[in-house]
Amino acid sequence: MSKSKNDIAWEKIFDKYKIIDNVLNNGHSIISSTNINEFREARLMTKFDHKSQLPKLFADNSLSILPTSRGGYVIGKFETFSNFNPLCS
């Protein structure tokens, strides 16, 4: 399967900003939308409505991304998606 534009951009971001190292050493990594925009538009890179939409680097390393402010994000090993049982009739 070919890589998505998001996957390619995230690989470059993870490499340039040492995201994995920061998460391992600090428990998280902070990144700005300005930094993300260097590679691809942040609004396209950070919106994941379903776990299956996470970029490969996030899924492979059990990482998630959440906004911290209008232009900031935190990447870390925290759960942002939850499975829940449908209501019984």
Long-range contacts (C-beta under 8 A, 24 or more apart in sequence): 3-56, 4-55, 5-40, 6-40, 6-44, 6-45, 6-55, 7-55, 7-56, 7-57, 9-36, 9-39, 9-40, 9-45, 10-45, 10-55, 10-56, 10-57, 10-58, 11-57, 12-39, 13-38, 13-39, 14-57, 19-57, 19-63, 19-75, 20-61, 22-75, 23-61, 23-63, 23-75, 23-76, 23-77, 27-76, 27-77, 28-74, 28-75, 28-76, 29-74, 29-75, 29-76, 30-68, 30-72, 30-73, 30-74, 30-75, 31-72, 31-73, 31-74, 31-75, 32-71, 32-72, 32-73, 33-71, 33-72, 33-73, 34-71, 36-73, 42-73, 46-73, 48-80, 50-81, 51-81
